Structures are given as structure tokens and as C-alpha cells.
Amino acid sequence: MRIAVISDIHGNHLALEAVLADIDAQGIGEIVNLGDHLSGPLDAARTADILISRGMAAIRGNHDRYLLTQDPSEMSLSDRAAHDQLEPRHLEWLATLPETFVYRDTLFLCHGTPQGDETYWMESLAPEGIVHMANRKAIEGFAEDIAYPVILCAHTHIPRAVRLRDGRLLVNPGSVGCPGYTDDHPIAHRVETGSPDARYAILDHTAKGWSVTFRCIPYDHMAMARLAADRNRPDWASVLATGFLD
């Protein structure tokens, strides 16, 4: 069994198309999507149309929740940019997505952690805002009540896999369309992956158990960087062009 895992597209339809083409080229017919599909100053509507047409298993991320629950006047720049592009049918599709999901009675899907879509699972923040790997006790604590062999999370845009002590596999596939960001919650920090490529993961199940392969896919990232620049978002333009925020 082979399953592709994607997440954090953030309205980057060119990155999504490149990832889907790579998945199709490898003959993988099953895809799960961990949320944050549309938020950003790129092409939210086209991204939504692609996702709706593929009909993959998907959940809702924190920015998807904001698009559904916040008044547009109170949204962040990225959420408002996406919201202004979306049609009612796109929002209706978002509203059908669950917060968590179990796929094939084997994979547990969430965006942040089972307890919250804004919580980092495998990463922690130092007081000075440095992002680093969380300690094993904290990582395993979030997984205590999940009785599935594979646990999937996203949100941080950082590709990572941890094998829990009982053998369960915890995977973050990284971000399809946004290789870095800044955030003020709970303290100011930044995430930079250092590459403009689109990221996703492939899960393989054999007689030996579950394994994961991370994929880093080139695409026309400069086209998306120019689009962000045209929309007065130099932060997005920089990270889409280089994988760094400056």
C-alpha cells in the first residue's frame, strides 16, 4: 500500500499541480490532505477547484477554520486575500471537512495535534523564538490516546518523522506551497525550510511495517514569488523565491 500525504498548500496552485503530477507519475492512487489549503496572497480559488476535483480525503487546518469563522474585516492579510477570491461553493466545501479523520482505519489525521489545530506537535519554541525539535515526552504525550499505527500532523511546514517507542510512526509531510512563515503565537518566531521546492511525503506499507519517504519537488516557484510581489507581499515573495524570509 502506498499513500501520498500533502498539507499546507496555502493557495499555491502551481506547487500543488507539481506535487500531484509527481504523485500520479509514481502510480500512487491514494492521497490524504492535512489542511491549510487556501490561505495566502496567491490563487485560493484555483487551488480549491483542483482539490475539489480530485476528491481526496482531507481535513481542516487552522487557517481553513479562520476562513469559515472570522469576519473578513478581522482576518489576517493572508486569510483576507484568500477569502476575497473564494466563491460560496469553495467555503461550503471547506465547511464539510472534519478537524480530524481516520483513513482506512489505519492513519490518524490532524493538522496540529489532536487537541488543537494551532499547536506544534514535533517542534518547540525557545524563549528567544528559536524553533527546535520537541522532547520525546512531549511528543509522545500528544499521542497517548491514538490507537493507530500511523499518525499524521502538519502546521509547522517542517518535514519530520518520529518513531514512537511503541513503534507507531508520526509524520509531518512539510508544506506543498509555503516554505516558511513568521508567527507571533505564542511568541514571535520564524520557520524557514531553506528551499523553494514543494514538499510532500509518501507512506509505504510492507511486511516490515510502515515507512516514509519525503519528496522535494521543483516547480515554477518564481512565478508564484512574482505574484506575491505584485500583491504587495514581500515576505511571501522572498520565501517563495528562496525558502528564506529575507
C-alpha positions in Angstrom: 0.0 0.0 0.0 1.3 3.5 -0.9 -0.3 6.7 0.2 0.7 10.2 -0.5 0.5 12.8 2.3 0.1 16.5 1.4 -0.5 19.6 3.5 -0.2 23.4 3.8 -0.8 24.3 0.2 -1.8 27.9 1.1 -3.3 28.7 -2.3 -0.2 27.8 -4.3 -1.8 26.1 -7.2 1.5 25.7 -9.2 3.1 23.8 -6.3 0.0 21.7 -5.9 -0.1 20.8 -9.6 3.6 19.8 -9.5 3.1 17.6 -6.5 0.0 15.9 -7.9 1.9 15.3 -11.2 4.7 13.6 -9.2 2.2 11.5 -7.3 0.5 10.4 -10.5 3.8 9.6 -12.2 4.6 7.2 -9.4 1.2 5.5 -9.8 0.0 6.4 -6.3 -3.8 6.4 -6.2 -4.4 7.5 -2.6 -3.8 10.9 -1.2 -4.6 12.4 2.2 -4.5 16.1 2.8 -3.9 17.7 6.2 -5.3 21.2 5.8 -4.5 24.8 5.4 -5.4 24.6 1.8 -6.1 28.2 0.7 -4.9 31.0 2.9 -2.4 33.3 1.2 -2.0 36.0 -1.4 -1.8 33.6 -4.3 -4.6 31.7 -6.1 -7.0 30.4 -3.5 -9.9 29.7 -5.9 -7.9 27.8 -8.4 -6.4 25.7 -5.6 -9.8 24.9 -4.2 -11.1 23.9 -7.6 -8.2 21.5 -8.1 -8.7 19.9 -4.6 -12.4 19.6 -5.1 -12.0 17.9 -8.5 -9.5 15.3 -7.0 -11.9 14.3 -4.2 -9.1 13.2 -1.8 -9.5 12.6 1.9 -8.9 16.0 3.6 -9.2 17.7 6.9 -9.5 21.3 8.0 -6.4 23.4 9.2 -6.4 26.4 11.5 -6.4 28.8 8.5 -9.3 26.9 7.0 -11.1 27.4 10.3 -10.4 31.1 10.2 -11.8 31.4 6.7 -15.1 29.9 8.0 -15.4 31.6 11.3 -13.8 35.0 11.3 -15.4 38.2 10.0 -13.4 39.2 6.9 -12.7 42.6 8.5 -10.9 40.8 11.3 -8.9 38.4 9.2 -5.1 38.5 8.7 -3.8 39.7 5.4 -3.3 36.2 4.0 -6.7 34.9 5.1 -8.5 38.0 3.8 -6.6 37.7 0.4 -7.9 34.2 0.1 -11.4 34.9 1.3 -11.8 37.7 -1.2 -11.1 35.2 -4.0 -13.4 32.4 -2.9 -16.9 31.7 -4.1 -19.6 30.3 -1.7 -19.1 26.8 -3.1 -15.5 26.9 -2.1 -16.4 27.8 1.5 -19.2 25.2 1.5 -16.5 22.6 0.6 -14.2 23.8 3.4 -17.1 23.5 5.8 -17.6 19.8 5.0 -14.0 18.9 6.1 -13.6 17.5 9.6 -11.0 18.6 12.1 -9.5 15.1 12.4 -10.1 11.9 10.5 -9.1 8.3 10.4 -8.2 6.9 7.0 -8.6 3.2 6.2 -8.8 2.5 9.9 -5.0 2.9 10.0 -3.9 6.6 9.6 -4.9 9.2 12.1 -5.0 12.7 10.5 -4.9 16.0 12.3 -3.5 19.4 11.5 -1.6 20.5 14.6 -2.3 18.0 17.4 -5.5 16.0 18.3 -6.0 18.7 21.0 -5.7 21.8 18.8 -5.0 22.9 15.2 -2.6 25.7 16.3 -0.4 23.5 18.4 3.1 22.4 17.3 3.5 18.6 17.8 7.1 17.8 17.0 8.6 21.3 17.4 9.0 23.5 20.4 9.9 27.2 20.9 12.7 28.5 23.0 12.0 31.8 24.9 14.1 33.7 22.3 11.9 32.4 19.5 14.1 29.6 18.1 12.2 26.6 16.7 13.7 23.3 17.7 12.6 19.7 18.0 10.4 18.9 20.9 11.4 16.4 23.6 10.3 12.9 23.4 8.0 13.0 26.4 6.1 16.0 25.0 5.8 14.4 21.5 4.5 11.1 22.9 2.2 12.8 25.3 0.0 14.1 22.4 -0.3 10.5 21.0 -1.4 8.8 24.2 -5.0 8.1 23.1 -4.4 7.4 19.4 -4.5 3.7 18.7 -3.4 3.7 15.1 0.0 2.7 13.6 0.5 5.9 11.6 -0.2 9.5 12.9 -0.1 12.4 10.5 0.2 16.1 11.5 1.2 19.3 9.8 1.0 23.0 10.6 4.7 23.7 11.1 5.7 23.2 7.4 8.7 21.3 8.6 9.1 17.7 7.1 9.8 15.4 10.0 9.2 11.8 11.1 9.4 10.4 14.6 9.2 6.7 15.5 7.5 6.5 18.9 8.8 4.0 21.4 5.9 1.6 20.8 6.6 1.5 17.1 3.9 4.0 15.9 5.1 6.4 13.1 4.4 10.1 13.4 4.9 12.1 10.2 4.7 15.8 9.2 5.0 15.9 5.3 6.0 19.6 5.2 4.4 22.2 3.1 3.3 21.9 -0.5 3.1 25.6 -1.2 4.7 27.8 1.6 8.3 27.0 2.6 8.4 29.5 5.5 6.5 31.9 7.6 6.5 34.2 10.7 4.2 33.9 13.6 3.6 35.8 16.8 1.9 33.0 18.7 2.8 32.1 21.4 5.9 34.2 20.9 7.5 35.8 17.8 9.3 33.2 15.7 10.0 32.2 12.1 10.1 29.0 10.2 12.4 28.7 7.1 13.0 25.4 5.2 15.7 26.9 3.0 14.3 25.6 -0.3 11.6 26.9 -2.5 10.5 23.4 -3.6 7.1 21.8 -3.0 7.2 19.2 -0.3 5.1 16.1 0.5 5.6 12.6 1.8 4.9 9.0 0.7 3.9 6.3 3.1 4.7 2.7 2.2 3.3 -0.4 4.0 5.2 -3.7 3.6 5.6 -6.9 5.7 8.1 -5.0 7.8 5.7 -2.2 8.7 5.2 1.5 7.7 8.0 3.6 6.2 8.0 7.2 4.9 9.8 8.9 2.1 10.0 12.7 1.8 9.8 14.3 -1.6 11.1 17.7 -2.6 9.6 18.8 -6.0 10.8 21.7 -8.1 8.2 23.8 -9.9 7.9 27.4 -11.3 8.3 28.9 -7.8 9.4 32.3 -9.3 6.0 32.7 -10.9 4.4 32.5 -7.5 7.0 34.8 -6.0 6.3 37.4 -8.6 2.5 37.0 -7.9 3.1 37.6 -4.2 5.3 40.7 -5.0 2.6 42.0 -7.3 0.2 41.8 -4.4 2.4 43.7 -2.1 3.5 40.8 0.0 7.4 40.9 0.0 7.5 38.4 2.8 5.8 35.8 0.7 7.8 36.8 -2.4 11.1 36.2 -0.6 10.2 32.8 0.9 8.6 31.5 -2.3 11.7 32.5 -4.2 14.3 31.1 -1.9 12.9 29.3 1.1 14.1 32.1 3.3 12.2 35.1 4.6 14.9 37.7 3.7 
